[in-house]
Amino acid sequence: MSTATVELLHPLQHALDRVSGALDEIGDPAPWSLTDREVDALLVGLDRVASRVRARSLDVLAEARRRNRAAAVGATSVNAYLAQTLHVGPVAAARLVIRFGSRRRRRRLARPAWAAAANR
C-alpha cells in the first residue's frame, strides 16, 4: 500500500509558480510582430504586474524582518541577508530595503484614511 502526500502551497507560492510556469510556456517570443498599440498596452500591463509582484516581495521582506531571518542565517544586517539570499550586490539589496521603508511609511500614513473610510 502506498501513501500519497499532498503538499498544500501558500497562495503566494502558488501564484508565483503559476506566473513562472506561464512565462516558461511562452518561451522568448520576439515583440517585433506587435502593433504599436499592443506595444503600448504591454508596457503598461507588464509594469502593473511588476509593481504588484514587487509589492508582494516587500510584504515577504517585512515578514523576514519580523522573523529576524538575517540573524537566523548569520547575516550581519537585513541588507546582507538580502544580498546573500537574492544573490545581488550590496547596492541592489540596499535599494530593496529603502523601498520597503518607503512602503511601510506610506501604509502607516494611509491607516487613518482607511479607518475613516471603514467607519462611513
N, C-alpha and C positions, 0 to 999 in steps of 0.2 A: 504494500500500500504506500502511495506517495502522498506527501503533504505539500500542498500549494501554498506559497507565501505571497500575500498581497501587500504590496507596499503602497501606502497612501501618500501622495505627494502634496506638499503645501501648495495652495493656489498660486503663489508667486513662482514656485519651481515649475509647476505645470504650465503656466503662461510662458515662462522662459523657454521651456522645452518646445512648446508649440511654435513660438516665433522663430526659434533657431531651426527647427525642422522645416518650417515653411521657406526660410531663406536657403536652406540646403537644397530643397526641392527645385527651386527656380535656377539654381546654379549662378552663373555670372552673365546674365543677358546684357548685351550692349544697348545702351539707350539711344543710339543713333536713329532708330526707326520710330521714335516717339515724335508726335506732333509738338509744336510749340506749346499748345495748351496743356498737353499731357506732361511736358517737362515742368511747367509751372506748377501744376497740380501735384505732381510727385514730390517736388521740392518742399511744398507746403506740408503735404501728408507725412513725408519722411521726417521732417523737422518736428512735427507734432508727436509722432511716435517716439522719436529720440528724446524729446522732452519728458514724455511720460515714463520712459524707461529710466532716465536719469533721476526722476523724482522717486521712483521705487528704489533705485540704487541708494539714494540718500536716506530713505527710510530704513533700509537694511544697515547702512552705516550707523545710523542712530542706535539701532539695536546692538550692533557690535560694540559701540561705545558704552552702552548701558551695561553690557555683559563684561566689559573690560577685556575684550579679546586681545588687545595689544599686549597686555601683561601676560595673558594666558599662553601666548605663543613666543614670549620672550622678546617682543619688540620694545624699544625704548620710548615710543610715542605712537599716537594714532597715525601720524604721517608715516613713520617707519613701518607700522603694521600694514598700511595700505600699499606702500611701495613693495613690501615683501609679498603680500597676498595677491596683488594685481600685476606684479612683475612690471612696475613702472618706475620711473625715476623719482627723485625727491620733489622735483618741481611739480610734476603731474599729481603726485599724492597731495601736496600742499594745496593745489587748486581745488581738489575734491573736498578737502577739509574746509576751505574757505566757502565753497558753495553750500556745504552742509550748514555752516554757521549762518549764512545769509538766509537760507531756507527756514531755519529754526527761528530766526528773528522775525521773519515775515509771518510765520504761523502764530508766534506769540502776540504780535501786533494785531492780527486778524481775529483772535479769540473773542474780544468784546463785540465785534460786529457779528460774528457767528451767534453769540449768545443773544444779542438783541434780535436778530432775525428769528431765532428759535422761539422767542417769547412773544412774537407777534400773534 
